[in-house]
């Protein structure tokens, strides 16, 4: 029998399913195995189920005795995770299982993101479906795919056979917080093609690493540096260098924690340019005090490479510098809450094509549209192409919510205090699902998950235990 790291950690059934999922590759765009696993779960328990062409899975379970006439409840989460790893680790997210371990109260993964966002939702829903002793209304468990890359799974989901009145979305990361609204968002790409030519000189690699990174919605206000923007600043100091390649960031919705550029330097000029780069790095460290681990390295060798011209290299550097990034507006009605932002999550220069990938977010449709228009204009000004996809609507706050009222009351009974009820700047699938199922009333919840979308992601065991008890009490009360 395969050794299970979490076998003796409560809630055992929840963490059994979580650990099973962590053994399966399930990064965004690579969820076929996770979909098959969810289908087998349903088949083994003789639960009605379906999957669609994208890999979304819906599983139904009849009500517990006495709950047959209660409103149908949807338990919902997404099967995919954001895949990031420490530089040099060599983890293959398409093949390798996550290396889980327990550190005090925390479940972590060695060197990689944990995927608690949103594997814990799938695990909690499966634990409910698996246990006939849990009292509950009729259930519809909806597991979507590729939420982290624009929510195409939820967008394509057929809701015609869904009867839920209430939606419990388990995709929040703070115990004691009931999320009742979120920003809308989209993924936006700018691509500019430029000619390359063979040239000789010193081939130098610049690497920035050790930045904090994090979720581009929930951490955008924390003042962490964006490695792609930093790299653009560094390259602007290196007059005379020609660009060969650039690789920064891994996900549009994760603040990039590292970036690397390969440049071609004329013979005899490396020492001066290296000194400028190191001076810039020292200054930048002092300006970005939230990222004390910021490290800069420079390596070089003689040779040649296909590189952009000096003029086009300067054009790419200016494009990166001109690219907007970070918070654009705060919510005037909810102090301290971000209203509009964007994140330059991925930066690539490969074989003469430079691509900038952004995640835009706003709870105001007009501001979201304005960001898209600004990026479209930036692409046009640089002779490039603009593409937008993964567009999803905001989930607007409802003044009246029977589900929210029940969940506040149950929370008060369990914790002896009121929960925090708020909207969030991150994207959730609730708005999409509410458009597909008329009259659906939604609340999002979850245990404490810290620094998601980063290699420091971790999940609190004690918080999971309380959140599990809370979820069961809510189902009993509905």
C-alpha positions in Angstrom: 0.0 0.0 0.0 1.4 3.4 -1.0 2.5 5.5 2.0 0.3 8.4 2.7 1.8 11.5 4.4 -1.6 12.7 5.6 -3.1 9.4 6.6 -3.3 10.2 10.3 -4.3 13.9 10.0 -7.8 14.9 10.6 -10.2 15.3 8.8 -8.9 12.0 7.5 -11.4 11.5 4.7 -10.9 15.0 3.3 -7.2 14.8 3.4 -7.3 11.3 1.8 -8.9 12.7 -1.3 -6.7 15.8 -1.2 -3.6 13.6 -1.2 -4.9 11.4 -4.0 -5.4 14.5 -6.1 -1.9 15.8 -5.3 -0.5 12.5 -6.8 -2.2 13.3 -10.1 -0.8 16.0 -12.5 -3.5 18.7 -12.6 -2.0 21.9 -13.7 -4.2 24.2 -15.7 -4.5 22.7 -19.2 -3.5 19.3 -18.0 -6.5 18.0 -16.1 -7.5 14.9 -18.1 -6.1 12.6 -15.4 -7.9 14.5 -12.6 -11.1 14.4 -14.6 -10.8 10.6 -15.0 -10.1 10.3 -11.2 -13.3 12.2 -10.4 -15.3 10.1 -12.8 -14.0 6.9 -11.2 -14.9 8.2 -7.8 -18.5 8.6 -8.9 -18.7 5.3 -10.7 -17.3 3.4 -7.7 -20.1 4.8 -5.6 -22.9 4.4 -8.2 -23.5 8.2 -8.2 -25.1 9.8 -11.2 -22.5 11.8 -13.1 -21.5 13.4 -16.4 -18.4 15.0 -17.9 -18.2 17.4 -20.9 -15.7 17.8 -23.7 -13.5 20.2 -21.7 -13.4 17.8 -18.7 -15.8 19.5 -16.3 -17.5 16.9 -14.0 -20.9 17.0 -12.4 -21.8 14.4 -9.7 -25.3 14.2 -8.1 -26.3 12.6 -4.8 -29.8 12.2 -3.5 -30.8 13.9 -0.2 -30.4 12.3 3.2 -33.6 11.0 4.8 -35.7 13.9 5.8 -34.0 16.4 3.4 -35.8 15.3 0.2 -37.8 18.4 -0.1 -35.0 20.8 0.8 -33.5 23.1 -1.9 -30.7 21.6 -3.9 -27.2 22.6 -2.9 -24.2 22.9 -5.3 -20.7 22.1 -3.9 -18.2 23.6 -6.3 -14.5 23.9 -6.9 -12.0 23.6 -9.7 -9.7 20.6 -10.6 -6.7 22.6 -11.8 -3.9 24.3 -9.9 -1.3 27.0 -10.5 2.1 25.3 -11.1 5.1 27.2 -9.8 8.4 25.8 -8.5 11.7 27.0 -7.0 14.4 27.8 -9.6 16.5 24.7 -10.4 14.1 22.2 -8.7 13.4 20.3 -12.0 9.9 19.3 -11.0 7.8 18.0 -13.9 4.2 19.1 -13.3 3.1 17.0 -16.2 4.4 13.8 -14.6 5.6 14.2 -11.0 3.4 14.0 -7.9 3.6 16.8 -5.4 5.9 16.1 -2.5 3.6 16.8 0.5 4.8 17.2 4.1 3.5 18.5 7.4 5.2 21.3 9.1 3.5 21.9 12.5 0.0 23.1 11.7 0.7 23.4 7.9 0.5 21.1 4.9 3.1 22.1 2.4 4.7 20.8 -0.8 8.5 20.8 -1.1 9.7 23.3 -3.6 6.4 23.8 -5.4 2.9 25.3 -5.0 0.6 23.1 -3.0 -2.6 23.3 -5.1 -4.8 23.8 -2.0 -6.3 26.3 -4.4 -8.5 24.5 -5.2 -7.8 20.9 -4.5 -9.2 21.2 -1.0 -12.6 22.1 -2.5 -12.6 18.9 -4.5 -11.5 16.9 -1.5 -14.2 18.4 0.8 -16.9 17.8 -1.7 -15.8 14.2 -2.3 -15.7 13.6 1.4 -19.4 14.7 1.7 -20.4 12.6 -1.3 -18.5 9.6 0.1 -20.1 9.6 3.6 -23.8 8.5 3.8 -23.9 9.4 7.5 -23.6 13.2 6.7 -27.1 14.9 6.7 -27.5 17.0 3.6 -30.0 18.3 1.0 -29.9 17.0 -2.6 -26.4 17.7 -3.9 -24.8 18.7 -7.2 -21.0 18.6 -7.0 -19.5 20.7 -9.9 -15.8 20.3 -10.6 -14.6 22.7 -13.3 -11.3 22.8 -15.2 -8.8 25.5 -16.0 -10.3 28.1 -13.6 -6.8 29.5 -13.2 -6.4 30.4 -16.9 -9.6 32.4 -17.5 -12.3 30.0 -16.3 -13.1 28.4 -19.8 -14.4 25.3 -18.0 -17.1 27.3 -16.1 -17.8 29.4 -19.1 -18.5 26.3 -21.3 -20.4 24.3 -18.6 -23.9 23.3 -19.6 -26.2 24.3 -16.7 -29.4 23.1 -18.2 -29.7 20.1 -15.9 -28.6 21.8 -12.8 -31.3 22.5 -10.2 -29.4 24.1 -7.4 -30.9 26.9 -5.3 -27.7 27.5 -3.2 -24.1 27.5 -4.3 -21.3 26.7 -1.8 -18.1 27.7 -3.7 -15.1 26.4 -1.7 -12.5 28.5 -3.4 -11.7 31.2 -0.7 -8.6 31.2 1.4 -9.4 32.7 4.8 -11.3 31.0 7.5 -14.0 33.2 9.1 -14.5 35.1 5.8 -17.6 34.6 3.7 -17.0 36.0 0.2 -20.2 37.3 -1.4 -18.8 39.0 -4.6 -15.7 39.2 -6.8 -14.1 41.1 -9.6 -14.4 40.2 -13.2 -11.3 39.6 -15.2 -9.6 38.4 -18.4 -6.3 37.3 -19.9 -4.8 39.7 -22.4 -1.8 39.0 -24.7 0.4 41.4 -26.7 2.6 39.9 -29.3 5.2 41.7 -31.4 7.3 40.0 -34.0 10.8 41.3 -34.8 13.6 40.1 -37.1 16.7 38.4 -35.6 20.2 38.0 -37.1 23.2 35.9 -36.2 25.9 37.9 -34.3 28.9 37.3 -32.2 30.1 38.7 -28.9 29.8 37.8 -25.2 26.6 35.9 -24.5 25.5 37.0 -21.1 22.6 35.7 -18.9 21.0 38.0 -16.3 18.7 36.4 -13.7 16.5 37.9 -11.0 15.1 35.5 -8.5 14.0 35.2 -4.9 11.1 37.7 -5.1 7.9 37.1 -3.1 5.5 36.5 -6.0 2.0 35.6 -5.0 -1.6 35.7 -6.2 -2.2 38.7 -8.6 -5.6 39.4 -7.0 -5.3 38.7 -3.3 -1.6 39.9 -3.0 -1.6 42.8 -5.6 -2.0 45.3 -2.8 1.0 44.0 -0.7 3.7 45.9 -2.5 5.6 42.9 -3.9 7.9 43.6 -6.9 7.1 42.2 -10.3 10.1 40.4 -11.7 9.2 41.2 -15.3 9.0 44.9 -14.6 12.3 44.8 -12.7 14.0 43.0 -15.6 12.8 45.8 -17.9 14.4 48.4 -15.6 17.6 46.4 -15.5 17.8 46.0 -19.3 17.2 49.8 -19.7 20.5 50.4 -18.0 22.5 48.2 -20.5 23.0 50.5 -23.5 24.6 48.6 -26.4 23.3 45.2 -25.4 21.2 43.2 -27.9 18.4 40.9 -26.7 18.6 37.2 -27.5 15.8 35.8 -25.3 13.7 36.6 -22.2 11.7 34.3 -19.8 9.8 35.8 -16.9 6.9 34.5 -14.9 4.9 31.3 -15.3 1.2 32.3 -14.9 -0.7 35.4 -15.9 -2.4 35.4 -12.5 0.7 35.0 -10.4 3.0 37.9 -9.6 6.3 36.7 -11.2 9.0 35.9 -8.7 11.8 35.5 -11.2 12.9 36.6 -14.7 15.8 35.9 -16.9 17.3 37.5 -20.0 20.0 36.5 -22.4 21.8 39.4 -24.1 24.7 39.8 -26.6 27.4 42.2 -25.5 30.1 43.6 -27.8 33.6 42.4 -27.1 35.3 44.5 -24.4 32.1 46.0 -23.0 31.0 43.2 -20.6 32.7 44.5 -17.5 31.1 48.0 -17.8 27.7 46.6 -18.5 27.9 44.1 -15.7 28.9 46.9 -13.3 25.9 48.9 -14.3 23.6 45.9 -13.8 25.0 45.2 -10.4 24.7 48.8 -9.4 21.1 48.8 -10.5 20.4 45.6 -8.6 21.8 47.1 -5.4 19.6 50.2 -5.8 16.5 48.2 -6.6 16.9 46.0 -3.5 16.7 49.2 -1.4 13.5 50.3 -3.2 11.7 47.0 -2.9 12.0 46.3 0.8 9.1 43.8 0.7 11.3 41.5 -1.3 14.5 41.1 0.9 15.4 37.9 -0.9 15.8 39.5 -4.3 19.0 38.1 -5.9 20.8 39.1 -9.1 23.3 36.9 -11.0 25.3 37.5 -14.2 27.0 34.8 -16.2 28.8 35.0 -19.6 30.6 33.1 -22.2 32.1 33.8 -25.6 30.1 32.8 -28.7 27.3 33.9 -30.9 23.5 33.9 -31.0 20.5 35.0 -33.0 19.7 38.4 -31.6 17.5 41.4 -32.2 19.1 44.6 -33.6 20.0 47.3 -31.1 17.0 49.4 -32.2 14.6 46.5 -31.8 16.1 45.5 -28.5 15.5 49.0 -27.2 11.9 48.8 -28.6 11.2 45.6 -26.5 12.7 47.1 -23.4 10.6 50.2 -23.7 7.5 48.1 -24.3 8.1 46.3 -21.0 8.7 49.5 -19.2 5.6 51.1 -20.7 3.4 48.1 -19.8 1.0 49.1 -17.0 1.1 46.9 -13.9 -0.3 46.9 -10.4 -3.2 48.7 -8.8 -5.0 51.2 -10.9 -8.0 52.1 -8.6 -9.2 51.4 -5.1 -12.8 50.9 -4.2 -14.2 54.2 -3.0 -17.1 52.5 -1.1 -15.1 49.7 0.6 -11.9 51.2 2.2 -8.8 49.2 1.7 -10.2 47.0 -1.1 -8.7 47.0 -4.6 -11.2 47.8 -7.4 -9.1 47.6 -10.5 -5.6 46.1 -11.3 -3.6 44.3 -13.8 -0.6 42.0 -13.6 2.2 41.5 -16.2 2.4 37.8 -15.3 4.4 36.3 -18.3 7.1 37.8 -20.5 8.7 35.9 -23.3 11.1 36.7 -26.1 11.7 33.6 -28.3 13.0 33.5 -31.9 12.2 37.2 -32.4 8.6 37.2 -31.0 8.0 39.0 -27.8 4.8 38.2 -25.8 3.5 40.0 -22.8 0.6 38.3 -20.9 -1.6 40.2 -18.5 -4.3 39.3 -16.0 -6.8 42.2 -15.7 -9.3 42.5 -12.9 -12.0 44.9 -11.9 -15.3 45.0 -10.1 -16.3 47.9 -12.5 -17.1 46.8 -16.0 -16.1 50.1 -17.6 -12.7 50.1 -15.9 -12.0 46.6 -17.0 -12.9 47.6 -20.6 -10.7 50.6 -20.3 -7.7 48.5 -19.3 -8.3 46.2 -22.3 -8.5 49.2 -24.6 -5.2 50.6 -23.2 -3.4 47.3 -23.8 -4.9 47.1 -27.3 -3.5 50.6 -28.0 -0.1 49.6 -26.6 0.0 46.6 -28.9 -0.9 48.8 -31.9 1.6 51.4 -31.1 4.4 48.8 -31.2 3.2 47.1 -34.4 1.9 44.1 -32.5 -1.2 42.0 -32.1 -3.6 41.9 -29.2 -5.7 38.9 -28.0 -8.1 38.7 -25.2 -9.7 35.5 -23.8 -10.8 33.9 -20.6 -13.2 36.8 -20.0 -15.4 36.3 -17.0 -18.0 38.6 -15.4 -17.9 40.1 -11.9 -20.0 38.5 -9.2 -22.1 41.3 -7.9 -23.0 41.6 -4.2 -26.7 40.8 -3.4 -28.4 42.8 -0.7 -30.7 39.9 0.1 -29.3 36.4 0.5 -31.1 33.6 2.3 -27.9 31.5 2.0 -25.8 34.2 3.5 -28.2 34.6 6.4 -28.1 30.8 7.2 -24.3 30.8 7.0 -23.9 33.8 9.3 -26.2 32.2 11.9 -24.4 28.8 11.7 -21.0 30.5 12.0 -22.2 32.5 15.0 -23.3 29.2 16.7 -20.0 27.5 16.0 -17.5 30.3 16.6 -19.4 32.6 19.0 -18.9 35.6 16.8 -19.9 37.0 13.4 -18.0 36.1 10.3 -16.4 38.7 8.0 -18.7 39.2 5.0 -16.8 40.8 2.1 -16.2 40.9 -1.7 -12.8 39.9 -3.1 -10.5 41.2 -5.8 -9.6 37.7 -7.0 -11.7 35.9 -9.6 -14.3 33.2 -8.7 -16.6 31.2 -10.8 -19.7 32.2 -9.0 -20.8 34.9 -11.3 -20.5 32.6 -14.3 -22.5 29.9 -12.6 -25.2 32.3 -11.4 -25.8 33.3 -15.0 -26.3 29.6 -16.0 -28.6 28.7 -13.1 -31.3 31.3 -12.6 -31.9 32.4 -9.0 -28.7 30.8 -7.7 -27.7 32.2 -4.3 -23.9 31.9 -3.7 -21.4 32.2 -0.9 -17.7 31.3 -1.1 -15.7 29.9 1.9 -12.6 28.0 2.6 -9.9 27.2 5.2 -6.7 29.3 5.7 -4.5 29.0 2.6 -1.5 31.2 2.7 0.6 32.6 -0.2 -1.3 30.7 -2.9 0.2 30.6 -6.4 3.7 30.6 -4.9 6.2 28.0 -3.7 5.4 29.1 -0.1 1.7 28.1 -0.4 0.5 26.2 2.7 -2.7 25.1 4.3 -3.6 25.2 8.0 -4.7 21.9 9.4 -6.5 23.3 12.4 -8.4 25.8 10.1 -9.3 22.9 7.8 -10.7 21.0 10.7 -12.9 23.9 11.8 -14.0 24.7 8.2 -15.0 21.1 7.6 -17.1 21.1 10.8 -18.6 24.4 9.6 -19.4 23.1 6.2 -21.2 20.0 7.6 -23.2 22.3 10.0 -24.2 24.5 7.1 -25.4 21.5 5.0 -27.4 20.2 8.0 -29.0 23.7 8.4 -30.0 24.0 4.7 
